[in-house]
Amino acid sequence: MSEWTPRERKIETAHGTIHYGGPCKDDYGNMVIYDPAGSAIILTLQRPAMRAFWEAEVIYAKRMGWSDERIANNGGHGRPISVTPGTNRTCATQAKLYASDPNRYAEPKITGHTRGLAIDVSQAQANLDKINRALRLAGWTQARPDDEPWHWSYGVTI
């Protein structure tokens, strides 16, 4: 796992190359949009992070007893993992949040939310232990499990 650096760099992960570091950026060319069925939240992540998210959904589905056929019938995505509305943030939104409360929000240049490398998992869903395990197995990291159990990042420790 890597930490923020003053220069943007490419980081190799199990699911491909991610971009991180440098000034805040929210428009990488490898961003992917996922609109899960039945969800009111459209998720935007860098392609490798999205692949890891989809992998976690499949792991979660299998741990909940879903068959391969059921997963295939669900577009291959497995059982949906709900994220909060604050998961996707632009650099401008993050700057406003940080200015309003720098003790609660990360600097725009550091956060993975703008860069498509962080998710906030809804804590108002059943089976959080299975969801957390699936995310870990797919390569996601919980940087601060004691005070931010909802926050997960991919490919970087943020």
Protein Blocks (a to p, Z undefined) as FASTA:
>chain_A
ZZddfbdcddddfkbccdeedjddfbbfkbccdddehiabdcdddfklmmmmmmmmmmmm
mmnopafklmmmnoonopaddddfklpccfklmmmmmmmommlpccfklpmklnopaccd
dfkbghklmmmmmmmmnopacfblmlmmmbccehiaZZ
